Amino acid sequence: MSRGYTQRAEPPLEGVAATYYSANGAYYGRLISTNHVNVGRQRKQAAMSEELKSNLARKMIDAKIRNQCVILRRYTRNGSIDTEKEILAMQNLRGKLLFCKSVEEIMGYEGAAARIYFSTLGKLIDSEFTFSGRNKRPPLDPFNSMISLGYSIILNEIYGKLEGKGLNPYFGILHKDRGKHPTLASDMMEEWRAVLIDTLVMGMLNGHELSKENFYRDSESGAVLLDKDGFKKYIGKLENKFHADQKYLSYIDYRVSFRRALDLQVNQLTKAIEENDASLYMPVVIR
């Protein structure tokens, strides 16, 4: 068995949840109490109209693309590579979200923007870690290895917070339901991917905090994985970032940690579902 990672998340009420997953992001399972089950809320969640889903999806993906554009500009600022053409193409895709009539259409534009984003981000990374695009199972280069692990950690942070609010993490809005995959947690993660993980990984690799020697290729899966020392550095850096205070939430006038911001976003989603009103959900947008 590959080296794994255990994450403990404390729900708002009593009880501590433990999540187990592997070094390359494979989800093993969770231990959690049933104190937070809210059947009435889950019935409302399951009965969400397609209109509500589309409106929520549009806000989430709009925020995701906006954040990706900010990240590209941030890493272009001190370099010689011009990314304005790619950013304009992503902004055009974002503009088309307004005219989408279904979640499927919205996700189509999201996928197109993501392909531009990752291919452009690959040009902005240190030459030692250059990558050509997103690959997942298995991750074939250091960048994809690190973001896959990071996304898995965020996914399970959000998973626990959704359960803590009595929502079902498997009833999705953006992504189609899949057995054993918490699609709602995946949905809520979309606007956080670039903000929390992509920036952390770019910072560590461009800042030479890790070298190629911190990675190895698993002989069975072919996945590129962090060694023990690199894994420890990455987890420590990510945990510090979770505790860092930021002001990315437009509906509060004070700074909160990223972990607390995730809580507040789940609260927002819960209100939108309870009231059947997508306007109650305010997405995460960085500047």
N, C-alpha and C positions, 0 to 999 in steps of 0.2 A: 504493500500500500504506500502511495506517495505521502510525503509529509503534509500534514493537514494543519488547519487553523481553527481554533474555537473562539467564537464571539459570544459575549454575554451582553444582552440588552435588557435594561430595566423598564418594564411597562409603567404607565402612569399610576396604576394601583399596586396591590401587593403581588409578589411573585417575580422571579427572574427567569427569563428565557435564555436558553443556550442553543447556539446554532453551530453545526459542524459541516465543514466543507474542505475540499482538498486544496493543495497549493496552486493548482491551475484552475480553480473556480468551480469544480464539480460539487454540487450540493449533496450532502449526505443525509441530513435530517435535523430536526429540532426537538427540544424538550421544552414544553410550556404548559402552564396550568390552563384550566378552562374557565377561570374566573371572569374573563373579559368577553365571553360569547354574548352577542346581542342579536337574538333571532329576528326581532322586529326590524332592526337596522339592516340586517342582511337580506330580508325580504324586499325592502325598498331598493337595496343595491341590485338585487337580481332582476327587479322590475323596471330598471332605468329605461327610459325611452331612447329610441335611436337619435332623436333630436338632442337630448341631453348629452348623450355619449359624443355626438359629433361636435357639439359646442365645447365640451371639455377637451376633446382631442385637439381641436383647433388651437385652443389656448396653450396647451402643453407643447405642441410641436412648434407653434410660433415662437414660444420662449426658447425652445431648444435651438432653433436655427439662429435666432438673435444672439444667443450666448456663443454659439460656434463662431459666428462672424466676429464677435468681440475678441475671442481667443486668437483667431487668425491675425487680426490687426495687432494684437498685443505682441505676438511673436515676430511680426514683420517689422515692427517699429525700429529696431536697431540692426536690421539686416539689409541685404542687398536684393532680396527677392520681392518682386511686386506681386501682391495677391489681390489687387483690386478687381481684376477681371473675374476671379473666382468668387470673391465676396459679392459682387454684383449679381452673378448668376444665382447664388444662394438667396439673395434678397428678392430676386424675381420669383423664385420658387416659393418663398415665404408669402409674397403678395398673392399668389394663386390660391392660398389656403382659404381666403375669404369667399371664394366661389365654389368650394368643395361642398358637395351634397351628401357625402358619406365618409365614414371613417376610413374606408379602403382608399378613397381618393387622397385623403390627407396623408395616409401612410405611404402612398406612392411618392408624393412630393418630399416627404421626410427621407425616404430612401435615396432619392436623387441628390438631395442636399448633403446627406451623410457621405456619399461617394465623393463628392467634390471636396468636402471638408477634410476627410482623411487623406486623400491623395495630395492635397495642398499642405496639410500638417506634416506629411512625410518629407516635404522639401525644407521645412523649417527646423528640423531636428538635427542634432550633431551628426556629422557624416558617419561616425562610428556606428550609429543606430538607425540609419536610414531604412525606411520601410515604404512599401508601394501602396498599401491600403489595408483595410480591416480584414483580419482573418481570426477565426474563433476556435474551432474545434478540429485540430489543436491549434493553439497560437504558435506561429512559425518564426517569430522574431521577438527580441526583448520588449519593444514597445507594446506589441499586441499581448504579450504575456502579462505585462504589468497592468494594462488597462483591464484585461479580462478578470484578473484577480481583484482589482479595485471595484469593478462593476459588481462582482459577486458579493463583495463586502457591503456595498451600498444597498444592493437588492435585499440582503437579509436584514440590514438595519431597518429598511422601510417595511419589510415583511412583519417584523415584530411590532412596529408602530401601528400598522393597519390592524393587526390582531388586538392590540391594546385598546383600539377604539371600537372593537366589535365588528369590524368589516371583514369580509372574506377576501384574502389576498389572491384567490384563484378566479374571481369574477372580473375579467378584464374590460377595459374601455378601448384602448388603442390596439393592443395585440389580440389575436384570436386565441380563444381558450385552448390550452394544451394540457394533457394529463401530466400531473406532477410538477407543473411549472406555475409559479405564482405570478400570473400575468398582470394583475393590478399593481403589484410591486414593481414590475418591469415598466409599466406605464408611468408611474410616478417618478421613476428614476430618470426618465428621458431628459428632463430639464436640468438635472444635476450632473449628468455625465461629464460634460466639458468643464463645468464649474469646479467640481470636486476632484475628479480623477485625471482628466487629460492634462490639466494645468500642473498637477502634482508630478505626474510622470515626465512631462516635458521639462519641468524645472529640475528634477533629479538627474535626468540624462544629459540635458544641455549644461547643467552645472557640474558635471563629472563626479556626482556623488556615487555613481555606480560605474563599473567598467564592464567590458565584454566578459571578463573573467568571472563576473558574478552570475553568469548564466550558463546553463548546460542543457543539452538536448536529451530528453528521456528516450531510452532505447526502445521502449515498447510502443509508446503513443506517437513519438516524433515531436512532442510538444517542447518548446523552449521554456525553461523554468528558472526561477531564481534559486541560487544556492542559499545555504543557511544564513550566511552573513548578509547577503543582499536582501533576503526575505525579512530578516530582523530589522534592517534599516528602513525598508519600505513600510512595514507595518507600523513602526514607531513614528515615521513621518506622517502617515495617514491618520494615525490616532491623534497626533498633535494638531493636524488640520481640522479634525472633527471638533476639537475644543476651541479652535480659533474663532474669535468674534468678528462678524461681518454685518453689513447692512444691505442685504440683497432682497429683503422683503419689503415691498412698497406699502404694505398695510400696517406696519408698525414703525414708530419713529425712534427706535433704539436698536443697538447692536445685539445680536444673539449669536451663540455658537452654531456651527453648521448642524450639529446633532439636534439642538433645540429647534433650529429652522425646519428640519425634517418633521419634527413633531407638529409644528404649526401648520405646515403644508398638509399634513394628514387631517388636521382639524378642519382646514378649509375645504378639503374634499368631502369630508363627512357632512359638513353643513350644506354643501351643494347638493349632495345626494338626498339628505333629509328634506330639504326645501324644494327639490326638483328645479334648481336654479343655478345654471353654470356661471352666472355673474358673481356668485359668492366665492368662486375660486379665483385667486390671484396668483399668477405664475411667478416663478423665480427668474428675474432678469438682471444680468450684470451689466456694468457700464465701463 
